[in-house]
Amino acid sequence: MIKTIFRNTFLVGILVLILCAVLFFGIQYSQVKDEAYDALRQEAVYAEQGLMLSGDAYLQSLDHANRVTWISSDGSVIYDSEYALPVASQKDCPEVQAAMAEGEGEGIRKSESSGENTMYYARKCSDGTVLRLSRPLSAVRQALIVVSPVMWVLVLVLLISGVLAFRVAKQIVRPINDMDLDHPESTYPELAPLVGKIREQKMTIQEEVSQRESLRREFTANVSHELKTPLTSISGFAELIAEGVATGDKAKEFSKDIYKESQRLLALIEDIIKLSKLDEDAVGPEHEQVDLYDLAADVLNGLRPAAEKQNISLQLTGDHAEVSGNWQLLSEMVYNLCDNGIKYNHFGGTVTVDVSVQDEQPRLSVEDTGIGIAKEHQKRVFERFYRVDKSHSKEIGGTGLGLSIVKHGAQYHNAQVKLESEPGIGTKVILEFPKNNG
């Protein structure tokens, strides 16, 4: 930050000095040029007086600092202080024409004789001739050398500006660098909004950390409890078989119970791994165009055997709609919704999956005619391990993580989840994906 402030301050100083130098030398050049014209004009007046009294002998007696040319009314040169006669006619020279017409004329142009840019002043004499004095423009520029020490002053000012800019930059930044982020305060009123945002962000981070820690502890406790239940059952059944208490048909029954609990345990572990991947954003970067209608058809085909056991009808309505996402995760989300629709349904009920596009948003809904969810539970059903009816969930083998996976999967795809439910009538879960997602 110091470098940025120093660089910007120093650049401003340089620009100001350059502008001042241009303005100063521009004014000086204009002033020197005006003084040169005044000198030519004054010398021309004296030269005319001497010329009228003594003729060209007066001109020849002068020690000419400037070139003097005496021109007749027809433009021919009568006398030239630098070039021997004859000299080309000067009738077409602008300053001569102006002098002939208006009494005097001046201008800057390249001399045909010397090839240099030259200042000219012409004056019409009382006898109709023209007396012209000229000076090379380089002589005017050389006059600026007198003020060249100003350049050294500017260089010195530039160096001083650099040192001051660096010190000012350090002084400006020091209070910011010394700011205590644990207790942010600032001596600059302009930084009050920034300090306020830092303070708010710090509080938000602390709240999030505290909330995450609380969720972590709750999740750990829930996982421990959920894992302990099937493991206890498996351990108990295995102990009875090992000790010979359960034999014959009873041993087969216990073996089936062990298998059932182990499958429940495996399902629970798989769901925990899925949630961990979603928490760590480790689902994988691979995205593809997924047709929600085709995906829902595959999911329903896989669930038909489970639905037939409860005489539940599976229906798919709507039309094709594509989204960009992770096919495996989207499939698991739809599977969990449909699986819940079957598990928490009445015998002979219906589960309907509808796919559509509304207001350019791909939309998938899963609706069942099941037991429904009471209002007081609807806000919490997406929490991990939350169950509305724990006894019924245990009976059907749910892990309590299905809707949580749906929620996190929706967040991963920037989708919204909506829940509509009435106890005894059924439940409808809607996934709305962003516009132009497909």
BELRACOR-V781056 format. One record per residue. RES is the residue in three letters. PHI is phi in radians with two decimals (* if undefined). OMEGA is omega as a letter, one per 30 degrees, with the letter a starting at -180 (999 if undefined). BURIAL is 1 if it has 16 or more other ideal C-beta (glycine too) atoms within 10 Angstrom, else 0. Layout:
res->RES phi->PHI omega->OMEGA burial->BURIAL
res->RES phi->PHI omega->OMEGA burial->BURIAL
//
This chain:
res->MET phi->* omega->l burial->0
res->ILE phi->-1.06 omega->a burial->0
res->LYS phi->-1.07 omega->a burial->0
res->THR phi->-1.13 omega->l burial->0
res->ILE phi->-1.11 omega->l burial->1
res->PHE phi->-1.08 omega->a burial->1
res->ARG phi->-1.05 omega->a burial->0
res->ASN phi->-1.16 omega->l burial->0
res->THR phi->-1.13 omega->a burial->1
res->PHE phi->-1.15 omega->l burial->1
res->LEU phi->-1.12 omega->l burial->0
res->VAL phi->-1.08 omega->l burial->0
res->GLY phi->-1.07 omega->l burial->1
res->ILE phi->-1.08 omega->a burial->0
res->LEU phi->-1.08 omega->l burial->0
res->VAL phi->-1.11 omega->l burial->0
res->LEU phi->-1.13 omega->l burial->0
res->ILE phi->-1.09 omega->l burial->0
res->LEU phi->-1.10 omega->l burial->0
res->CYS phi->-1.10 omega->a burial->0
res->ALA phi->-1.12 omega->l burial->0
res->VAL phi->-1.07 omega->a burial->0
res->LEU phi->-1.13 omega->a burial->0
res->PHE phi->-1.10 omega->a burial->0
res->PHE phi->-1.22 omega->l burial->0
res->GLY phi->-1.13 omega->l burial->0
res->ILE phi->-1.14 omega->l burial->0
res->GLN phi->-1.09 omega->a burial->0
res->TYR phi->-1.09 omega->l burial->0
res->SER phi->-1.10 omega->a burial->0
res->GLN phi->-1.18 omega->l burial->0
res->VAL phi->-1.10 omega->l burial->1
res->LYS phi->-1.11 omega->l burial->1
res->ASP phi->-1.11 omega->l burial->0
res->GLU phi->-1.13 omega->l burial->0
res->ALA phi->-1.11 omega->l burial->1
res->TYR phi->-1.12 omega->l burial->1
res->ASP phi->-1.09 omega->l burial->0
res->ALA phi->-1.15 omega->l burial->0
res->LEU phi->-1.10 omega->a burial->1
res->ARG phi->-1.14 omega->a burial->0
res->GLN phi->-1.14 omega->l burial->0
res->GLU phi->-1.13 omega->l burial->1
res->ALA phi->-1.14 omega->l burial->1
res->VAL phi->-1.12 omega->l burial->0
res->TYR phi->-1.13 omega->a burial->0
res->ALA phi->-1.12 omega->l burial->1
res->GLU phi->-1.12 omega->a burial->1
res->GLN phi->-1.10 omega->l burial->0
res->GLY phi->-1.16 omega->a burial->0
res->LEU phi->-1.14 omega->a burial->1
res->MET phi->-1.19 omega->a burial->0
res->LEU phi->-1.50 omega->a burial->0
res->SER phi->-2.11 omega->a burial->0
res->GLY phi->1.29 omega->a burial->0
res->ASP phi->-1.22 omega->l burial->0
res->ALA phi->-1.09 omega->l burial->0
res->TYR phi->-1.15 omega->a burial->1
res->LEU phi->-1.14 omega->a burial->1
res->GLN phi->-1.24 omega->a burial->0
res->SER phi->-1.43 omega->a burial->0
res->LEU phi->-1.37 omega->l burial->0
res->ASP phi->-1.61 omega->a burial->0
res->HIS phi->-1.34 omega->l burial->0
res->ALA phi->-1.48 omega->l burial->0
res->ASN phi->-2.09 omega->l burial->1
res->ARG phi->-1.27 omega->l burial->1
res->VAL phi->-2.07 omega->l burial->1
res->THR phi->-2.24 omega->l burial->1
res->TRP phi->-1.87 omega->a burial->1
res->ILE phi->-2.14 omega->l burial->1
res->SER phi->-1.31 omega->a burial->0
res->SER phi->-1.16 omega->l burial->0
res->ASP phi->-1.63 omega->l burial->0
res->GLY phi->1.71 omega->l burial->1
res->SER phi->-1.31 omega->a burial->0
res->VAL phi->-1.56 omega->l burial->1
res->ILE phi->-1.60 omega->a burial->1
res->TYR phi->-2.63 omega->l burial->1
res->ASP phi->-2.49 omega->a burial->1
res->SER phi->-1.30 omega->a burial->1
res->GLU phi->-2.04 omega->a burial->0
res->TYR phi->-2.17 omega->l burial->0
res->ALA phi->-1.27 omega->l burial->0
res->LEU phi->-1.32 omega->g burial->0
res->PRO phi->-1.41 omega->l burial->0
res->VAL phi->-2.06 omega->a burial->1
res->ALA phi->-0.94 omega->a burial->0
res->SER phi->-1.03 omega->a burial->0
res->GLN phi->-1.87 omega->a burial->1
res->LYS phi->-1.11 omega->a burial->0
res->ASP phi->-1.55 omega->l burial->0
res->CYS phi->-1.23 omega->a burial->1
res->PRO phi->-0.99 omega->a burial->0
res->GLU phi->-1.20 omega->l burial->1
res->VAL phi->-1.22 omega->l burial->1
res->GLN phi->-1.07 omega->l burial->1
res->ALA phi->-1.12 omega->l burial->1
res->ALA phi->-1.13 omega->l burial->1
res->MET phi->-1.08 omega->a burial->1
res->ALA phi->-1.50 omega->a burial->0
res->GLU phi->-2.06 omega->l burial->0
res->GLY phi->1.80 omega->l burial->0
res->GLU phi->-2.76 omega->l burial->1
res->GLY phi->-2.72 omega->a burial->1
res->GLU phi->-2.58 omega->l burial->1
res->GLY phi->3.02 omega->l burial->0
res->ILE phi->-2.13 omega->l burial->0
res->ARG phi->-2.73 omega->l burial->0
res->LYS phi->-1.39 omega->a burial->0
res->SER phi->-1.28 omega->l burial->0
res->GLU phi->-1.24 omega->a burial->0
res->SER phi->-1.44 omega->a burial->0
res->SER phi->-1.71 omega->a burial->0
res->GLY phi->1.37 omega->a burial->0
res->GLU phi->-1.72 omega->l burial->0
res->ASN phi->-1.22 omega->a burial->0
res->THR phi->-2.32 omega->l burial->1
res->MET phi->-1.60 omega->a burial->1
res->TYR phi->-2.12 omega->l burial->1
res->TYR phi->-2.37 omega->a burial->1
res->ALA phi->-2.06 omega->a burial->1
res->ARG phi->-2.33 omega->l burial->1
res->LYS phi->-1.43 omega->a burial->1
res->CYS phi->-1.44 omega->a burial->1
res->SER phi->-1.15 omega->a burial->0
res->ASP phi->-1.61 omega->l burial->0
res->GLY phi->1.62 omega->l burial->0
res->THR phi->-1.40 omega->a burial->1
res->VAL phi->-2.15 omega->l burial->1
res->LEU phi->-1.88 omega->a burial->1
res->ARG phi->-2.10 omega->l burial->1
res->LEU phi->-2.04 omega->a burial->1
res->SER phi->-2.46 omega->l burial->1
res->ARG phi->-2.50 omega->l burial->1
res->PRO phi->-1.04 omega->l burial->1
res->LEU phi->-1.12 omega->l burial->1
res->SER phi->-1.08 omega->l burial->0
res->ALA phi->-1.16 omega->l burial->0
res->VAL phi->-1.19 omega->a burial->1
res->ARG phi->-1.14 omega->l burial->0
res->GLN phi->-1.12 omega->l burial->0
res->ALA phi->-1.17 omega->l burial->1
res->LEU phi->-1.24 omega->l burial->0
res->ILE phi->-1.04 omega->a burial->0
res->VAL phi->-1.03 omega->a burial->0
res->VAL phi->-1.69 omega->a burial->0
res->SER phi->-1.04 omega->l burial->0
res->PRO phi->-0.96 omega->l burial->0
res->VAL phi->-1.05 omega->l burial->0
res->MET phi->-1.06 omega->l burial->0
res->TRP phi->-1.14 omega->l burial->0
res->VAL phi->-1.09 omega->l burial->0
res->LEU phi->-1.12 omega->l burial->0
res->VAL phi->-1.09 omega->l burial->0
res->LEU phi->-1.11 omega->l burial->0
res->VAL phi->-1.08 omega->l burial->0
res->LEU phi->-1.11 omega->l burial->0
res->LEU phi->-1.12 omega->l burial->0
res->ILE phi->-1.10 omega->l burial->0
res->SER phi->-1.09 omega->l burial->1
res->GLY phi->-1.07 omega->l burial->0
res->VAL phi->-1.12 omega->a burial->0
res->LEU phi->-1.12 omega->l burial->0
res->ALA phi->-1.08 omega->l burial->1
res->PHE phi->-1.15 omega->a burial->1
res->ARG phi->-1.16 omega->l burial->0
res->VAL phi->-1.10 omega->l burial->0
res->ALA phi->-1.06 omega->l burial->1
res->LYS phi->-1.14 omega->a burial->0
res->GLN phi->-1.18 omega->l burial->0
res->ILE phi->-1.19 omega->a burial->0
res->VAL phi->-1.41 omega->a burial->1
res->ARG phi->-0.95 omega->l burial->0
res->PRO phi->-1.08 omega->l burial->0
res->ILE phi->-1.24 omega->l burial->0
res->ASN phi->-1.16 omega->a burial->0
res->ASP phi->-1.49 omega->a burial->0
res->MET phi->-1.14 omega->l burial->1
res->ASP phi->-1.52 omega->a burial->0
res->LEU phi->-1.21 omega->l burial->0
res->ASP phi->-1.28 omega->l burial->0
res->HIS phi->-2.35 omega->a burial->0
res->PRO phi->-1.14 omega->l burial->1
res->GLU phi->-2.44 omega->a burial->0
res->SER phi->-2.45 omega->l burial->0
res->THR phi->-1.43 omega->a burial->0
res->TYR phi->-1.70 omega->l burial->0
res->PRO phi->-1.03 omega->a burial->0
res->GLU phi->-1.12 omega->a burial->0
res->LEU phi->-1.59 omega->a burial->1
res->ALA phi->-1.00 omega->l burial->0
res->PRO phi->-1.06 omega->l burial->0
res->LEU phi->-1.14 omega->l burial->0
res->VAL phi->-1.09 omega->l burial->0
res->GLY phi->-1.10 omega->l burial->0
res->LYS phi->-1.16 omega->l burial->0
res->ILE phi->-1.08 omega->a burial->0
res->ARG phi->-1.12 omega->l burial->0
res->GLU phi->-1.13 omega->a burial->0
res->GLN phi->-1.12 omega->l burial->0
res->LYS phi->-1.08 omega->l burial->0
res->MET phi->-1.14 omega->l burial->0
res->THR phi->-1.11 omega->l burial->0
res->ILE phi->-1.10 omega->l burial->0
res->GLN phi->-1.09 omega->l burial->0
res->GLU phi->-1.13 omega->l burial->0
res->GLU phi->-1.13 omega->l burial->0
res->VAL phi->-1.10 omega->l burial->0
res->SER phi->-1.11 omega->l burial->0
res->GLN phi->-1.15 omega->l burial->0
res->ARG phi->-1.11 omega->l burial->0
res->GLU phi->-1.12 omega->l burial->0
res->SER phi->-1.12 omega->l burial->0
res->LEU phi->-1.13 omega->a burial->0
res->ARG phi->-1.10 omega->l burial->0
res->ARG phi->-1.12 omega->l burial->0
res->GLU phi->-1.12 omega->a burial->0
res->PHE phi->-1.13 omega->l burial->1
res->THR phi->-1.08 omega->l burial->0
res->ALA phi->-1.13 omega->l burial->0
res->ASN phi->-1.16 omega->l burial->1
res->VAL phi->-1.08 omega->l burial->1
res->SER phi->-1.03 omega->a burial->0
res->HIS phi->-1.16 omega->a burial->0
res->GLU phi->-1.16 omega->l burial->1
res->LEU phi->-1.30 omega->a burial->0
res->LYS phi->-1.17 omega->a burial->0
res->THR phi->-1.07 omega->l burial->0
res->PRO phi->-1.18 omega->l burial->1
res->LEU phi->-1.14 omega->l burial->0
res->THR phi->-1.11 omega->l burial->0
res->SER phi->-1.11 omega->a burial->1
res->ILE phi->-1.07 omega->a burial->1
res->SER phi->-1.11 omega->a burial->0
res->GLY phi->-1.15 omega->l burial->0
res->PHE phi->-1.10 omega->a burial->1
res->ALA phi->-1.12 omega->a burial->0
res->GLU phi->-1.14 omega->l burial->0
res->LEU phi->-1.11 omega->l burial->0
res->ILE phi->-1.20 omega->a burial->1
res->ALA phi->-1.11 omega->a burial->0
res->GLU phi->-1.46 omega->l burial->0
res->GLY phi->1.39 omega->l burial->0
res->VAL phi->-1.16 omega->l burial->0
res->ALA phi->-1.80 omega->l burial->1
res->THR phi->-2.34 omega->l burial->0
res->GLY phi->1.08 omega->a burial->0
res->ASP phi->-1.09 omega->l burial->0
res->LYS phi->-1.15 omega->l burial->0
res->ALA phi->-1.11 omega->l burial->0
res->LYS phi->-1.12 omega->l burial->0
res->GLU phi->-1.12 omega->l burial->0
res->PHE phi->-1.14 omega->l burial->1
res->SER phi->-1.11 omega->l burial->0
res->LYS phi->-1.13 omega->l burial->0
res->ASP phi->-1.12 omega->l burial->0
res->ILE phi->-1.08 omega->l burial->1
res->TYR phi->-1.10 omega->a burial->0
res->LYS phi->-1.10 omega->a burial->0
res->GLU phi->-1.20 omega->l burial->1
res->SER phi->-1.17 omega->l burial->0
res->GLN phi->-1.12 omega->l burial->0
res->ARG phi->-1.10 omega->l burial->1
res->LEU phi->-1.14 omega->l burial->1
res->LEU phi->-1.11 omega->l burial->0
res->ALA phi->-1.08 omega->l burial->1
res->LEU phi->-1.12 omega->l burial->1
res->ILE phi->-1.10 omega->l burial->0
res->GLU phi->-1.08 omega->l burial->0
res->ASP phi->-1.15 omega->l burial->1
res->ILE phi->-1.10 omega->l burial->1
res->ILE phi->-1.10 omega->l burial->0
res->LYS phi->-1.09 omega->l burial->1
res->LEU phi->-1.14 omega->l burial->1
res->SER phi->-1.09 omega->l burial->0
res->LYS phi->-1.12 omega->l burial->0
res->LEU phi->-1.16 omega->l burial->1
res->ASP phi->-1.10 omega->a burial->0
res->GLU phi->-1.59 omega->a burial->0
res->ASP phi->0.95 omega->a burial->0
res->ALA phi->-1.91 omega->l burial->0
res->VAL phi->-1.15 omega->a burial->1
res->GLY phi->2.10 omega->a burial->0
res->PRO phi->-1.37 omega->a burial->0
res->GLU phi->-1.18 omega->l burial->0
res->HIS phi->-2.08 omega->l burial->0
res->GLU phi->-2.58 omega->l burial->0
res->GLN phi->-1.37 omega->a burial->0
res->VAL phi->-1.98 omega->l burial->1
res->ASP phi->-1.48 omega->a burial->1
res->LEU phi->-1.09 omega->a burial->1
res->TYR phi->-1.17 omega->l burial->1
res->ASP phi->-1.14 omega->l burial->0
res->LEU phi->-1.09 omega->l burial->1
res->ALA phi->-1.10 omega->l burial->1
res->ALA phi->-1.09 omega->l burial->0
res->ASP phi->-1.10 omega->a burial->0
res->VAL phi->-1.09 omega->a burial->1
res->LEU phi->-1.12 omega->l burial->1
res->ASN phi->-1.08 omega->l burial->0
res->GLY phi->-1.25 omega->a burial->0
res->LEU phi->-1.70 omega->a burial->1
res->ARG phi->-1.05 omega->l burial->0
res->PRO phi->-1.04 omega->l burial->0
res->ALA phi->-1.17 omega->l burial->0
res->ALA phi->-1.18 omega->a burial->1
res->GLU phi->-1.13 omega->l burial->0
res->LYS phi->-1.10 omega->l burial->0
res->GLN phi->-1.88 omega->l burial->0
res->ASN phi->1.00 omega->a burial->0
res->ILE phi->-1.69 omega->a burial->1
res->SER phi->-1.55 omega->l burial->0
res->LEU phi->-1.82 omega->a burial->1
res->GLN phi->-2.22 omega->l burial->0
res->LEU phi->-2.22 omega->a burial->1
res->THR phi->-2.18 omega->l burial->0
res->GLY phi->1.73 omega->a burial->1
res->ASP phi->-2.54 omega->a burial->0
res->HIS phi->-1.23 omega->l burial->0
res->ALA phi->-2.60 omega->a burial->1
res->GLU phi->-1.80 omega->l burial->1
res->VAL phi->-2.31 omega->l burial->1
res->SER phi->-1.69 omega->a burial->0
res->GLY phi->-3.00 omega->l burial->1
res->ASN phi->-1.57 omega->a burial->1
res->TRP phi->-1.05 omega->a burial->0
res->GLN phi->-1.06 omega->a burial->0
res->LEU phi->-1.18 omega->l burial->1
res->LEU phi->-1.06 omega->l burial->1
res->SER phi->-1.11 omega->l burial->1
res->GLU phi->-1.15 omega->l burial->1
res->MET phi->-1.10 omega->a burial->1
res->VAL phi->-1.15 omega->l burial->1
res->TYR phi->-1.04 omega->a burial->1
res->ASN phi->-1.08 omega->l burial->1
res->LEU phi->-1.13 omega->a burial->1
res->CYS phi->-1.20 omega->l burial->1
res->ASP phi->-1.10 omega->l burial->1
res->ASN phi->-1.10 omega->l burial->1
res->GLY phi->-1.06 omega->l burial->1
res->ILE phi->-1.39 omega->a burial->1
res->LYS phi->-1.12 omega->a burial->1
res->TYR phi->-1.78 omega->a burial->1
res->ASN phi->-1.88 omega->l burial->1
res->HIS phi->-1.46 omega->l burial->0
res->PHE phi->-1.07 omega->a burial->0
res->GLY phi->1.45 omega->a burial->0
res->GLY phi->-1.38 omega->a burial->1
res->THR phi->-2.38 omega->l burial->1
res->VAL phi->-2.15 omega->a burial->1
res->THR phi->-2.07 omega->l burial->1
res->VAL phi->-1.86 omega->a burial->1
res->ASP phi->-2.12 omega->l burial->1
res->VAL phi->-2.09 omega->a burial->1
res->SER phi->-2.72 omega->l burial->1
res->VAL phi->-2.21 omega->a burial->1
res->GLN phi->-2.17 omega->a burial->0
res->ASP phi->0.93 omega->l burial->0
res->GLU phi->1.18 omega->l burial->0
res->GLN phi->-1.85 omega->l burial->1
res->PRO phi->-1.07 omega->a burial->1
res->ARG phi->-2.46 omega->l burial->1
res->LEU phi->-2.27 omega->l burial->1
res->SER phi->-2.24 omega->l burial->1
res->VAL phi->-2.15 omega->a burial->1
res->GLU phi->-2.13 omega->l burial->1
res->ASP phi->-2.19 omega->l burial->1
res->THR phi->-1.92 omega->a burial->1
res->GLY phi->-1.56 omega->a burial->1
res->ILE phi->-1.33 omega->l burial->1
res->GLY phi->1.34 omega->a burial->1
res->ILE phi->-2.28 omega->l burial->1
res->ALA phi->-1.18 omega->a burial->0
res->LYS phi->-0.96 omega->a burial->0
res->GLU phi->-1.20 omega->a burial->0
res->HIS phi->-1.77 omega->a burial->0
res->GLN phi->-1.13 omega->a burial->0
res->LYS phi->-1.33 omega->a burial->0
res->ARG phi->-1.94 omega->a burial->0
res->VAL phi->-1.15 omega->l burial->1
res->PHE phi->-1.55 omega->l burial->1
res->GLU phi->-1.32 omega->a burial->1
res->ARG phi->-1.19 omega->l burial->1
res->PHE phi->1.17 omega->l burial->1
res->TYR phi->-1.40 omega->l burial->1
res->ARG phi->-2.24 omega->l burial->1
res->VAL phi->-1.24 omega->l burial->1
res->ASP phi->-2.19 omega->a burial->0
res->LYS phi->-1.09 omega->a burial->0
res->SER phi->-1.17 omega->l burial->0
res->HIS phi->-1.20 omega->l burial->0
res->SER phi->-1.11 omega->l burial->1
res->LYS phi->-1.13 omega->a burial->0
res->GLU phi->-1.14 omega->a burial->0
res->ILE phi->-1.62 omega->l burial->0
res->GLY phi->1.49 omega->l burial->0
res->GLY phi->-1.30 omega->a burial->1
res->THR phi->-1.63 omega->a burial->1
res->GLY phi->1.42 omega->a burial->1
res->LEU phi->-2.03 omega->a burial->1
res->GLY phi->-1.02 omega->a burial->1
res->LEU phi->-1.23 omega->l burial->1
res->SER phi->-1.15 omega->l burial->1
res->ILE phi->-1.14 omega->l burial->1
res->VAL phi->-1.07 omega->a burial->1
res->LYS phi->-1.08 omega->a burial->1
res->HIS phi->-1.21 omega->l burial->1
res->GLY phi->-1.13 omega->l burial->1
res->ALA phi->-1.13 omega->l burial->1
res->GLN phi->-1.07 omega->l burial->0
res->TYR phi->-1.07 omega->a burial->1
res->HIS phi->-1.71 omega->a burial->1
res->ASN phi->1.00 omega->l burial->0
res->ALA phi->-1.79 omega->l burial->1
res->GLN phi->-1.89 omega->l burial->0
res->VAL phi->-1.97 omega->l burial->1
res->LYS phi->-2.15 omega->a burial->0
res->LEU phi->-2.16 omega->l burial->0
res->GLU phi->-2.23 omega->a burial->0
res->SER phi->-2.70 omega->l burial->1
res->GLU phi->-2.34 omega->l burial->0
res->PRO phi->-0.98 omega->l burial->0
res->GLY phi->1.42 omega->a burial->0
res->ILE phi->-1.89 omega->l burial->0
res->GLY phi->2.52 omega->a burial->1
res->THR phi->-2.31 omega->l burial->1
res->LYS phi->-2.32 omega->l burial->1
res->VAL phi->-1.96 omega->a burial->1
res->ILE phi->-2.04 omega->l burial->1
res->LEU phi->-1.90 omega->l burial->1
res->GLU phi->-1.94 omega->a burial->1
res->PHE phi->-1.63 omega->a burial->1
res->PRO phi->-1.10 omega->l burial->0
res->LYS phi->-1.09 omega->l burial->0
res->ASN phi->0.94 omega->l burial->0
res->ASN phi->-1.27 omega->a burial->1
res->GLY phi->-1.45 omega->999 burial->1
//
